[in-house]
Amino acid sequence: MARRERVVRMSVELPLWRALTGYRVGTAVYAVLLAAFAREKFERPWVAAAYLGFLVVWTLATLPKVRSAAACTKRFLGADLVVALAGILVTPLADLDSQTFDGPTLPSIWTAGSVLAFALKGGWRWAAFASTFVAVANIIQRGDPSRDTFHNVLLVWVASIAIGYVVEVARASERTLARALEIEAATRERERLARDIHDSVLQVLAMVQRRGTAIGGEAAELGRLAGEQEVALRTLVSSGLTPPTRVSENAAEGAVVRTVEVDDDPPGEEADRDLRALLAPHAGSRTSFAEPGAPVLLPAAQARELAAAVSAALDNVRVHAGPDARAWILVEDEPDEVIVTVRDDGPGIPEGRLAQAEGEGRLGVALSIRGRLRDLGGTAELISVPGQGCEVELKVPRAPRVSRGKAGSAR
């Protein structure tokens, strides 16, 4: 089944920019309505009308600038702050009593939107810079500022700095998350490649080494070279490097980027597969196969991965238990999971051997079996008693959406 990659963008910062866009529009409308209801008190109403008309046009024209951190440039922030400060300082020209009474300025709470844009763009330091200018402008506009004036100025200053700090923490968290996702994706891809290599190339190299040593002569030299390449390849597989990060590029746009695998084929293109058909070829003179009397249907990709894990378990039987060892495959079809058990009558696995093999780069159990089952959301349990053989139990949960009939009993 063909697969492709899709990029999923996630960000906790983008909703803040959308909220700022709505805030600027809403507060511009609020400033106009506030002035309209109090138009009788203006000694020069044309000054208020001219400024508020410009404020509405400026707000609507600059909506694309507050769409994201990348679109919000330093030049725009500077101009936007000038518009806010000009509105505060021009208020006494329209309302001569504004310095006597603690009434609202012409831009009113729209000014806070300009300060918040600084906070979202550059963090708490930028917010402190912009809110300081707004505070000075308000104090100058009042002439003889009251306690309420200082209270309002301090409130804007503290709130903008707090929001800027939260934005900085959110960006740092996004960078950490992006790095973690990259490491996870790289690790899963390396494990998938290691499984494929173990199931094909490494098995062939090991076989060439054994046959060459047995034949002797020039074949022995070929077997020695194959053994060296096997060791080198196992080392490379077990110590692969994580690709370079691209977090810095994505962080500049305020988003975490995650690459996910999706099916390239349309839904339903590949039907469920009968697991029995995939496992039946393993049956032979020294391998017994017991399965339910009804089809064991699984999604095709899931069935193939489970069959590959069974194949890897049987390869281990042939390699480590000897050519005379017998193996048994048992398939159990339960309502909520499928269980496949592979058992042999070999000498078993000595205690600590699996950890030692993993350290040597022999990842048959770790990747080809346990890794596959982990990717399927299942489990792989290995039980071994020295001298009494080994048993591998593979469990794969069924998807909740799949309706099943009653499973047959194992023969």
Disulfide bonds with the S-S distance in Angstrom:
none
